[in-house]
């Protein structure tokens, strides 16, 4: 058993406290952005939802855009992992992989409906944010997967980058509207997006 020195123990507690403070600010930001919208929200509003001092916010984030991007990145990391796990299932057909990926993503969106409310309400802001990395990572991963599918002959030669941009954007936008349903129609959203991917308007018209 390794015994930590007092200095190491103190450092560990400081790191734990920092992680807790950051988590508090992110949770508060989710609430404030959902209730007020990005434009009306301020860093002070976010801090007021916590037991932290006002100045503490700036130990973790430069401004409200930084905390908004942190929320977007957090959501993107989880959503990408959930969908990609299904896309990489080699035991399923291409259509099953696509359908299962959309379904897993939409089911997660419903579970995290408060988070999607943040982004539904602030979709216009997201579209013009200078740092689009959370979406770019999802697009690049999808490009990689579709390139593998094309090499295997599962999909015809196409502009996979353009298609990845369209599908990632479609999935996100459908999810933000899906969570408003009572109840959310996950089956319908999954079927629509799968058919759009597999055959576009022709497949949709044949339904």
Secondary structure, DSSP 8 states (H G I E B T S, - for coil): -----HHHHHHHHHHHHHHHHHHHHHHHHHHHHHHH-TTT--HHHHHHTSSS-GGGGGGT-SSHHHHHHHHHHHHHHHHHHHHHHHHT-TTS-HHHHHHHHHHHHHHHHHHTHHHHHHHHHTHHHHHT-S--HHHHHHHHHHHHHHHHHHHTTSS-S--HHHHHHHHHHHHHHHHHHHTTSTT--HHHHHHHHHHHHHHHHHHHHH-
